[in-house]
Amino acid sequence: MRTKKRTISDDLRRAIEASGKSRYRICKDNEIPESQMSRFMSGEVGLSLAVLDRLCAYLGLELRKSKRKGR
């Protein structure tokens, strides 16, 4: 049985939930339709790179390459 690989979207969903901000506030502050955020949070759809960039900046996140074991 294969385990699902962790994705940037998964990490962003966790960060949104852990932010302490309501999804409503995040959407309003970043001009994202609430319906789009809802579908993203449920895993139904992805987000454009522009929206991902805005959300990451808003939440203070940055993308970093990590060293993997065995490489």
PDB file of N, CA, C and O in Angstrom, chain B, residues numbered from 101:
ATOM      1  N   MET B 101       0.840  -1.183   0.000  1.00  0.00           N
ATOM      2  CA  MET B 101       0.000   0.000   0.000  1.00  0.00           C
ATOM      3  C   MET B 101       0.881   1.242   0.000  1.00  0.00           C
ATOM      4  O   MET B 101       1.745   1.398   0.863  1.00  0.00           O
ATOM      5  N   ARG B 102       0.661   2.119  -0.965  1.00  0.00           N
ATOM      6  CA  ARG B 102       1.448   3.346  -1.070  1.00  0.00           C
ATOM      7  C   ARG B 102       0.822   4.450  -0.239  1.00  0.00           C
ATOM      8  O   ARG B 102      -0.400   4.584  -0.169  1.00  0.00           O
ATOM      9  N   THR B 103       1.672   5.228   0.380  1.00  0.00           N
ATOM     10  CA  THR B 103       1.170   6.383   1.107  1.00  0.00           C
ATOM     11  C   THR B 103       1.186   7.588   0.183  1.00  0.00           C
ATOM     12  O   THR B 103       2.036   7.694  -0.700  1.00  0.00           O
ATOM     13  N   LYS B 104       0.249   8.486   0.389  1.00  0.00           N
ATOM     14  CA  LYS B 104       0.156   9.687  -0.426  1.00  0.00           C
ATOM     15  C   LYS B 104       1.313  10.619  -0.095  1.00  0.00           C
ATOM     16  O   LYS B 104       1.612  10.864   1.074  1.00  0.00           O
ATOM     17  N   LYS B 105       1.958  11.135  -1.134  1.00  0.00           N
ATOM     18  CA  LYS B 105       3.039  12.090  -0.927  1.00  0.00           C
ATOM     19  C   LYS B 105       2.466  13.426  -0.468  1.00  0.00           C
ATOM     20  O   LYS B 105       1.404  13.854  -0.917  1.00  0.00           O
ATOM     21  N   ARG B 106       3.186  14.062   0.426  1.00  0.00           N
ATOM     22  CA  ARG B 106       2.778  15.374   0.920  1.00  0.00           C
ATOM     23  C   ARG B 106       3.019  16.399  -0.185  1.00  0.00           C
ATOM     24  O   ARG B 106       4.073  16.394  -0.821  1.00  0.00           O
ATOM     25  N   THR B 107       2.052  17.267  -0.411  1.00  0.00           N
ATOM     26  CA  THR B 107       2.145  18.274  -1.463  1.00  0.00           C
ATOM     27  C   THR B 107       2.189  19.673  -0.869  1.00  0.00           C
ATOM     28  O   THR B 107       1.893  19.876   0.309  1.00  0.00           O
ATOM     29  N   ILE B 108       2.562  20.626  -1.702  1.00  0.00           N
ATOM     30  CA  ILE B 108       2.528  22.033  -1.289  1.00  0.00           C
ATOM     31  C   ILE B 108       1.106  22.416  -0.913  1.00  0.00           C
ATOM     32  O   ILE B 108       0.892  23.135   0.063  1.00  0.00           O
ATOM     33  N   SER B 109       0.136  21.941  -1.678  1.00  0.00           N
ATOM     34  CA  SER B 109      -1.265  22.249  -1.371  1.00  0.00           C
ATOM     35  C   SER B 109      -1.660  21.707   0.005  1.00  0.00           C
ATOM     36  O   SER B 109      -2.362  22.380   0.759  1.00  0.00           O
ATOM     37  N   ASP B 110      -1.213  20.498   0.329  1.00  0.00           N
ATOM     38  CA  ASP B 110      -1.498  19.927   1.650  1.00  0.00           C
ATOM     39  C   ASP B 110      -0.898  20.798   2.751  1.00  0.00           C
ATOM     40  O   ASP B 110      -1.548  21.072   3.760  1.00  0.00           O
ATOM     41  N   ASP B 111       0.344  21.229   2.549  1.00  0.00           N
ATOM     42  CA  ASP B 111       1.001  22.082   3.537  1.00  0.00           C
ATOM     43  C   ASP B 111       0.276  23.416   3.681  1.00  0.00           C
ATOM     44  O   ASP B 111       0.134  23.933   4.789  1.00  0.00           O
ATOM     45  N   LEU B 112      -0.180  23.973   2.563  1.00  0.00           N
ATOM     46  CA  LEU B 112      -0.904  25.243   2.615  1.00  0.00           C
ATOM     47  C   LEU B 112      -2.236  25.076   3.340  1.00  0.00           C
ATOM     48  O   LEU B 112      -2.630  25.940   4.123  1.00  0.00           O
ATOM     49  N   ARG B 113      -2.927  23.975   3.084  1.00  0.00           N
ATOM     50  CA  ARG B 113      -4.187  23.731   3.806  1.00  0.00           C
ATOM     51  C   ARG B 113      -3.945  23.679   5.314  1.00  0.00           C
ATOM     52  O   ARG B 113      -4.711  24.250   6.090  1.00  0.00           O
ATOM     53  N   ARG B 114      -2.880  22.993   5.725  1.00  0.00           N
ATOM     54  CA  ARG B 114      -2.549  22.924   7.154  1.00  0.00           C
ATOM     55  C   ARG B 114      -2.236  24.303   7.710  1.00  0.00           C
ATOM     56  O   ARG B 114      -2.655  24.641   8.817  1.00  0.00           O
ATOM     57  N   ALA B 115      -1.500  25.099   6.943  1.00  0.00           N
ATOM     58  CA  ALA B 115      -1.134  26.443   7.402  1.00  0.00           C
ATOM     59  C   ALA B 115      -2.361  27.339   7.526  1.00  0.00           C
ATOM     60  O   ALA B 115      -2.447  28.141   8.455  1.00  0.00           O
ATOM     61  N   ILE B 116      -3.297  27.213   6.612  1.00  0.00           N
ATOM     62  CA  ILE B 116      -4.535  27.998   6.686  1.00  0.00           C
ATOM     63  C   ILE B 116      -5.300  27.626   7.953  1.00  0.00           C
ATOM     64  O   ILE B 116      -5.759  28.502   8.686  1.00  0.00           O
ATOM     65  N   GLU B 117      -5.434  26.332   8.206  1.00  0.00           N
ATOM     66  CA  GLU B 117      -6.146  25.873   9.402  1.00  0.00           C
ATOM     67  C   GLU B 117      -5.444  26.317  10.683  1.00  0.00           C
ATOM     68  O   GLU B 117      -6.101  26.652  11.668  1.00  0.00           O
ATOM     69  N   ALA B 118      -4.109  26.319  10.671  1.00  0.00           N
ATOM     70  CA  ALA B 118      -3.332  26.657  11.874  1.00  0.00           C
ATOM     71  C   ALA B 118      -3.144  28.163  12.058  1.00  0.00           C
ATOM     72  O   ALA B 118      -2.629  28.594  13.089  1.00  0.00           O
ATOM     73  N   SER B 119      -3.550  28.963  11.084  1.00  0.00           N
ATOM     74  CA  SER B 119      -3.272  30.400  11.118  1.00  0.00           C
ATOM     75  C   SER B 119      -4.023  31.156  12.211  1.00  0.00           C
ATOM     76  O   SER B 119      -3.595  32.230  12.634  1.00  0.00           O
ATOM     77  N   GLY B 120      -5.132  30.601  12.663  1.00  0.00           N
ATOM     78  CA  GLY B 120      -5.943  31.312  13.641  1.00  0.00           C
ATOM     79  C   GLY B 120      -6.860  32.348  13.009  1.00  0.00           C
ATOM     80  O   GLY B 120      -7.619  33.018  13.708  1.00  0.00           O
ATOM     81  N   LYS B 121      -6.793  32.480  11.700  1.00  0.00           N
ATOM     82  CA  LYS B 121      -7.649  33.419  10.966  1.00  0.00           C
ATOM     83  C   LYS B 121      -8.802  32.629  10.344  1.00  0.00           C
ATOM     84  O   LYS B 121      -8.643  31.467   9.971  1.00  0.00           O
ATOM     85  N   SER B 122      -9.944  33.268  10.241  1.00  0.00           N
ATOM     86  CA  SER B 122     -11.064  32.589   9.606  1.00  0.00           C
ATOM     87  C   SER B 122     -10.835  32.522   8.097  1.00  0.00           C
ATOM     88  O   SER B 122     -10.154  33.372   7.523  1.00  0.00           O
ATOM     89  N   ARG B 123     -11.400  31.521   7.477  1.00  0.00           N
ATOM     90  CA  ARG B 123     -11.295  31.422   6.021  1.00  0.00           C
ATOM     91  C   ARG B 123     -11.920  32.646   5.373  1.00  0.00           C
ATOM     92  O   ARG B 123     -11.429  33.140   4.358  1.00  0.00           O
ATOM     93  N   TYR B 124     -12.999  33.130   5.962  1.00  0.00           N
ATOM     94  CA  TYR B 124     -13.661  34.336   5.447  1.00  0.00           C
ATOM     95  C   TYR B 124     -12.663  35.492   5.406  1.00  0.00           C
ATOM     96  O   TYR B 124     -12.552  36.167   4.383  1.00  0.00           O
ATOM     97  N   ARG B 125     -11.935  35.732   6.499  1.00  0.00           N
ATOM     98  CA  ARG B 125     -10.973  36.839   6.576  1.00  0.00           C
ATOM     99  C   ARG B 125      -9.841  36.633   5.570  1.00  0.00           C
ATOM    100  O   ARG B 125      -9.427  37.578   4.898  1.00  0.00           O
ATOM    101  N   ILE B 126      -9.348  35.418   5.466  1.00  0.00           N
ATOM    102  CA  ILE B 126      -8.273  35.123   4.516  1.00  0.00           C
ATOM    103  C   ILE B 126      -8.744  35.415   3.092  1.00  0.00           C
ATOM    104  O   ILE B 126      -8.019  36.019   2.302  1.00  0.00           O
ATOM    105  N   CYS B 127      -9.953  34.985   2.773  1.00  0.00           N
ATOM    106  CA  CYS B 127     -10.505  35.228   1.438  1.00  0.00           C
ATOM    107  C   CYS B 127     -10.653  36.713   1.161  1.00  0.00           C
ATOM    108  O   CYS B 127     -10.245  37.191   0.102  1.00  0.00           O
ATOM    109  N   LYS B 128     -11.229  37.445   2.096  1.00  0.00           N
ATOM    110  CA  LYS B 128     -11.442  38.880   1.893  1.00  0.00           C
ATOM    111  C   LYS B 128     -10.123  39.619   1.762  1.00  0.00           C
ATOM    112  O   LYS B 128      -9.978  40.482   0.896  1.00  0.00           O
ATOM    113  N   ASP B 129      -9.164  39.290   2.608  1.00  0.00           N
ATOM    114  CA  ASP B 129      -7.868  39.979   2.577  1.00  0.00           C
ATOM    115  C   ASP B 129      -7.072  39.685   1.309  1.00  0.00           C
ATOM    116  O   ASP B 129      -6.202  40.466   0.923  1.00  0.00           O
ATOM    117  N   ASN B 130      -7.369  38.562   0.664  1.00  0.00           N
ATOM    118  CA  ASN B 130      -6.607  38.147  -0.513  1.00  0.00           C
ATOM    119  C   ASN B 130      -7.423  38.114  -1.799  1.00  0.00           C
ATOM    120  O   ASN B 130      -6.957  37.624  -2.827  1.00  0.00           O
ATOM    121  N   GLU B 131      -8.644  38.637  -1.734  1.00  0.00           N
ATOM    122  CA  GLU B 131      -9.531  38.708  -2.907  1.00  0.00           C
ATOM    123  C   GLU B 131      -9.696  37.357  -3.596  1.00  0.00           C
ATOM    124  O   GLU B 131      -9.541  37.229  -4.811  1.00  0.00           O
ATOM    125  N   ILE B 132     -10.016  36.353  -2.778  1.00  0.00           N
ATOM    126  CA  ILE B 132     -10.254  35.002  -3.269  1.00  0.00           C
ATOM    127  C   ILE B 132     -11.723  34.674  -3.005  1.00  0.00           C
ATOM    128  O   ILE B 132     -12.195  34.861  -1.883  1.00  0.00           O
ATOM    129  N   PRO B 133     -12.453  34.191  -4.006  1.00  0.00           N
ATOM    130  CA  PRO B 133     -13.847  33.801  -3.758  1.00  0.00           C
ATOM    131  C   PRO B 133     -13.914  32.696  -2.695  1.00  0.00           C
ATOM    132  O   PRO B 133     -13.135  31.744  -2.716  1.00  0.00           O
ATOM    133  N   GLU B 134     -14.854  32.848  -1.779  1.00  0.00           N
ATOM    134  CA  GLU B 134     -15.000  31.857  -0.712  1.00  0.00           C
ATOM    135  C   GLU B 134     -15.295  30.464  -1.272  1.00  0.00           C
ATOM    136  O   GLU B 134     -14.859  29.465  -0.700  1.00  0.00           O
ATOM    137  N   SER B 135     -16.024  30.389  -2.374  1.00  0.00           N
ATOM    138  CA  SER B 135     -16.336  29.090  -2.971  1.00  0.00           C
ATOM    139  C   SER B 135     -15.056  28.411  -3.468  1.00  0.00           C
ATOM    140  O   SER B 135     -14.908  27.195  -3.351  1.00  0.00           O
ATOM    141  N   GLN B 136     -14.143  29.197  -4.017  1.00  0.00           N
ATOM    142  CA  GLN B 136     -12.874  28.642  -4.486  1.00  0.00           C
ATOM    143  C   GLN B 136     -12.057  28.120  -3.306  1.00  0.00           C
ATOM    144  O   GLN B 136     -11.463  27.045  -3.386  1.00  0.00           O
ATOM    145  N   MET B 137     -12.028  28.880  -2.213  1.00  0.00           N
ATOM    146  CA  MET B 137     -11.289  28.453  -1.019  1.00  0.00           C
ATOM    147  C   MET B 137     -11.899  27.171  -0.453  1.00  0.00           C
ATOM    148  O   MET B 137     -11.171  26.261  -0.057  1.00  0.00           O
ATOM    149  N   SER B 138     -13.198  27.098  -0.415  1.00  0.00           N
ATOM    150  CA  SER B 138     -13.875  25.920   0.107  1.00  0.00           C
ATOM    151  C   SER B 138     -13.524  24.677  -0.704  1.00  0.00           C
ATOM    152  O   SER B 138     -13.238  23.620  -0.142  1.00  0.00           O
ATOM    153  N   ARG B 139     -13.548  24.813  -2.031  1.00  0.00           N
ATOM    154  CA  ARG B 139     -13.208  23.675  -2.897  1.00  0.00           C
ATOM    155  C   ARG B 139     -11.737  23.298  -2.760  1.00  0.00           C
ATOM    156  O   ARG B 139     -11.392  22.117  -2.812  1.00  0.00           O
ATOM    157  N   PHE B 140     -10.861  24.299  -2.582  1.00  0.00           N
ATOM    158  CA  PHE B 140      -9.443  24.014  -2.374  1.00  0.00           C
ATOM    159  C   PHE B 140      -9.242  23.271  -1.062  1.00  0.00           C
ATOM    160  O   PHE B 140      -8.518  22.276  -1.016  1.00  0.00           O
ATOM    161  N   MET B 141      -9.873  23.743  -0.006  1.00  0.00           N
ATOM    162  CA  MET B 141      -9.688  23.139   1.314  1.00  0.00           C
ATOM    163  C   MET B 141     -10.203  21.704   1.356  1.00  0.00           C
ATOM    164  O   MET B 141      -9.694  20.883   2.119  1.00  0.00           O
ATOM    165  N   SER B 142     -11.206  21.401   0.543  1.00  0.00           N
ATOM    166  CA  SER B 142     -11.741  20.032   0.515  1.00  0.00           C
ATOM    167  C   SER B 142     -10.959  19.141  -0.452  1.00  0.00           C
ATOM    168  O   SER B 142     -11.226  17.942  -0.542  1.00  0.00           O
ATOM    169  N   GLY B 143      -9.997  19.718  -1.173  1.00  0.00           N
ATOM    170  CA  GLY B 143      -9.183  18.938  -2.094  1.00  0.00           C
ATOM    171  C   GLY B 143      -9.796  18.750  -3.458  1.00  0.00           C
ATOM    172  O   GLY B 143      -9.278  17.977  -4.264  1.00  0.00           O
ATOM    173  N   GLU B 144     -10.893  19.442  -3.741  1.00  0.00           N
ATOM    174  CA  GLU B 144     -11.564  19.299  -5.034  1.00  0.00           C
ATOM    175  C   GLU B 144     -10.808  19.973  -6.171  1.00  0.00           C
ATOM    176  O   GLU B 144     -10.779  19.456  -7.288  1.00  0.00           O
ATOM    177  N   VAL B 145     -10.196  21.123  -5.895  1.00  0.00           N
ATOM    178  CA  VAL B 145      -9.497  21.887  -6.923  1.00  0.00           C
ATOM    179  C   VAL B 145      -8.186  22.427  -6.363  1.00  0.00           C
ATOM    180  O   VAL B 145      -7.980  22.489  -5.151  1.00  0.00           O
ATOM    181  N   GLY B 146      -7.318  22.810  -7.276  1.00  0.00           N
ATOM    182  CA  GLY B 146      -6.090  23.486  -6.890  1.00  0.00           C
ATOM    183  C   GLY B 146      -6.278  24.990  -7.014  1.00  0.00           C
ATOM    184  O   GLY B 146      -7.371  25.469  -7.315  1.00  0.00           O
ATOM    185  N   LEU B 147      -5.207  25.723  -6.781  1.00  0.00           N
ATOM    186  CA  LEU B 147      -5.224  27.178  -6.915  1.00  0.00           C
ATOM    187  C   LEU B 147      -4.173  27.590  -7.930  1.00  0.00           C
ATOM    188  O   LEU B 147      -3.191  26.881  -8.150  1.00  0.00           O
ATOM    189  N   SER B 148      -4.386  28.734  -8.541  1.00  0.00           N
ATOM    190  CA  SER B 148      -3.393  29.244  -9.485  1.00  0.00           C
ATOM    191  C   SER B 148      -2.123  29.625  -8.725  1.00  0.00           C
ATOM    192  O   SER B 148      -2.154  29.829  -7.511  1.00  0.00           O
ATOM    193  N   LEU B 149      -1.022  29.717  -9.441  1.00  0.00           N
ATOM    194  CA  LEU B 149       0.231  30.113  -8.807  1.00  0.00           C
ATOM    195  C   LEU B 149       0.128  31.517  -8.212  1.00  0.00           C
ATOM    196  O   LEU B 149       0.707  31.787  -7.160  1.00  0.00           O
ATOM    197  N   ALA B 150      -0.598  32.404  -8.870  1.00  0.00           N
ATOM    198  CA  ALA B 150      -0.758  33.765  -8.352  1.00  0.00           C
ATOM    199  C   ALA B 150      -1.465  33.746  -6.992  1.00  0.00           C
ATOM    200  O   ALA B 150      -1.070  34.459  -6.069  1.00  0.00           O
ATOM    201  N   VAL B 151      -2.505  32.931  -6.879  1.00  0.00           N
ATOM    202  CA  VAL B 151      -3.234  32.833  -5.608  1.00  0.00           C
ATOM    203  C   VAL B 151      -2.356  32.156  -4.555  1.00  0.00           C
ATOM    204  O   VAL B 151      -2.323  32.589  -3.403  1.00  0.00           O
ATOM    205  N   LEU B 152      -1.649  31.101  -4.946  1.00  0.00           N
ATOM    206  CA  LEU B 152      -0.729  30.444  -4.010  1.00  0.00           C
ATOM    207  C   LEU B 152       0.316  31.433  -3.494  1.00  0.00           C
ATOM    208  O   LEU B 152       0.612  31.455  -2.299  1.00  0.00           O
ATOM    209  N   ASP B 153       0.872  32.247  -4.385  1.00  0.00           N
ATOM    210  CA  ASP B 153       1.856  33.252  -3.986  1.00  0.00           C
ATOM    211  C   ASP B 153       1.264  34.232  -2.972  1.00  0.00           C
ATOM    212  O   ASP B 153       1.892  34.540  -1.959  1.00  0.00           O
ATOM    213  N   ARG B 154       0.052  34.720  -3.251  1.00  0.00           N
ATOM    214  CA  ARG B 154      -0.600  35.667  -2.324  1.00  0.00           C
ATOM    215  C   ARG B 154      -0.836  35.041  -0.965  1.00  0.00           C
ATOM    216  O   ARG B 154      -0.557  35.657   0.064  1.00  0.00           O
ATOM    217  N   LEU B 155      -1.345  33.825  -0.953  1.00  0.00           N
ATOM    218  CA  LEU B 155      -1.633  33.164   0.322  1.00  0.00           C
ATOM    219  C   LEU B 155      -0.359  32.892   1.114  1.00  0.00           C
ATOM    220  O   LEU B 155      -0.327  33.092   2.329  1.00  0.00           O
ATOM    221  N   CYS B 156       0.678  32.442   0.437  1.00  0.00           N
ATOM    222  CA  CYS B 156       1.933  32.173   1.132  1.00  0.00           C
ATOM    223  C   CYS B 156       2.511  33.453   1.729  1.00  0.00           C
ATOM    224  O   CYS B 156       2.981  33.449   2.867  1.00  0.00           O
ATOM    225  N   ALA B 157       2.479  34.542   0.972  1.00  0.00           N
ATOM    226  CA  ALA B 157       2.976  35.818   1.485  1.00  0.00           C
ATOM    227  C   ALA B 157       2.124  36.271   2.681  1.00  0.00           C
ATOM    228  O   ALA B 157       2.658  36.729   3.690  1.00  0.00           O
ATOM    229  N   TYR B 158       0.826  36.142   2.561  1.00  0.00           N
ATOM    230  CA  TYR B 158      -0.107  36.545   3.621  1.00  0.00           C
ATOM    231  C   TYR B 158       0.134  35.754   4.903  1.00  0.00           C
ATOM    232  O   TYR B 158       0.073  36.307   6.001  1.00  0.00           O
ATOM    233  N   LEU B 159       0.407  34.468   4.759  1.00  0.00           N
ATOM    234  CA  LEU B 159       0.599  33.604   5.923  1.00  0.00           C
ATOM    235  C   LEU B 159       2.060  33.552   6.381  1.00  0.00           C
ATOM    236  O   LEU B 159       2.377  32.889   7.369  1.00  0.00           O
ATOM    237  N   GLY B 160       2.940  34.244   5.669  1.00  0.00           N
ATOM    238  CA  GLY B 160       4.351  34.271   6.045  1.00  0.00           C
ATOM    239  C   GLY B 160       5.076  32.965   5.755  1.00  0.00           C
ATOM    240  O   GLY B 160       5.983  32.575   6.490  1.00  0.00           O
ATOM    241  N   LEU B 161       4.675  32.290   4.682  1.00  0.00           N
ATOM    242  CA  LEU B 161       5.276  31.010   4.321  1.00  0.00           C
ATOM    243  C   LEU B 161       6.286  31.197   3.205  1.00  0.00           C
ATOM    244  O   LEU B 161       6.165  32.113   2.392  1.00  0.00           O
ATOM    245  N   GLU B 162       7.275  30.330   3.169  1.00  0.00           N
ATOM    246  CA  GLU B 162       8.217  30.314   2.062  1.00  0.00           C
ATOM    247  C   GLU B 162       8.506  28.874   1.684  1.00  0.00           C
ATOM    248  O   GLU B 162       8.453  27.971   2.519  1.00  0.00           O
ATOM    249  N   LEU B 163       8.806  28.680   0.432  1.00  0.00           N
ATOM    250  CA  LEU B 163       9.111  27.359  -0.091  1.00  0.00           C
ATOM    251  C   LEU B 163      10.610  27.119   0.048  1.00  0.00           C
ATOM    252  O   LEU B 163      11.428  27.927  -0.392  1.00  0.00           O
ATOM    253  N   ARG B 164      10.954  25.990   0.669  1.00  0.00           N
ATOM    254  CA  ARG B 164      12.357  25.632   0.834  1.00  0.00           C
ATOM    255  C   ARG B 164      12.548  24.186   0.436  1.00  0.00           C
ATOM    256  O   ARG B 164      11.691  23.338   0.685  1.00  0.00           O
ATOM    257  N   LYS B 165      13.652  23.921  -0.168  1.00  0.00           N
ATOM    258  CA  LYS B 165      13.997  22.549  -0.516  1.00  0.00           C
ATOM    259  C   LYS B 165      14.591  21.895   0.728  1.00  0.00           C
ATOM    260  O   LYS B 165      15.454  22.470   1.391  1.00  0.00           O
ATOM    261  N   SER B 166      14.125  20.697   1.033  1.00  0.00           N
ATOM    262  CA  SER B 166      14.667  19.983   2.182  1.00  0.00           C
ATOM    263  C   SER B 166      15.475  18.783   1.696  1.00  0.00           C
ATOM    264  O   SER B 166      15.232  18.235   0.621  1.00  0.00           O
ATOM    265  N   LYS B 167      16.415  18.407   2.498  1.00  0.00           N
ATOM    266  CA  LYS B 167      17.210  17.216   2.177  1.00  0.00           C
ATOM    267  C   LYS B 167      16.388  15.992   2.545  1.00  0.00           C
ATOM    268  O   LYS B 167      15.801  15.916   3.624  1.00  0.00           O
ATOM    269  N   ARG B 168      16.358  15.040   1.628  1.00  0.00           N
ATOM    270  CA  ARG B 168      15.621  13.804   1.889  1.00  0.00           C
ATOM    271  C   ARG B 168      16.607  12.728   2.348  1.00  0.00           C
ATOM    272  O   ARG B 168      17.760  12.694   1.918  1.00  0.00           O
ATOM    273  N   LYS B 169      16.129  11.862   3.221  1.00  0.00           N
ATOM    274  CA  LYS B 169      16.959  10.752   3.671  1.00  0.00           C
ATOM    275  C   LYS B 169      17.273   9.858   2.488  1.00  0.00           C
ATOM    276  O   LYS B 169      16.427   9.629   1.624  1.00  0.00           O
ATOM    277  N   GLY B 170      18.504   9.353   2.457  1.00  0.00           N
ATOM    278  CA  GLY B 170      18.888   8.419   1.411  1.00  0.00           C
ATOM    279  C   GLY B 170      19.274   9.062   0.107  1.00  0.00           C
ATOM    280  O   GLY B 170      19.466   8.358  -0.885  1.00  0.00           O
ATOM    281  N   ARG B 171      19.394  10.360   0.066  1.00  0.00           N
ATOM    282  CA  ARG B 171      19.776  11.046  -1.182  1.00  0.00           C
ATOM    283  C   ARG B 171      21.039  11.814  -0.996  1.00  0.00           C
ATOM    284  O   ARG B 171      21.516  12.454  -1.933  1.00  0.00           O
TER     285      ARG B 171
END
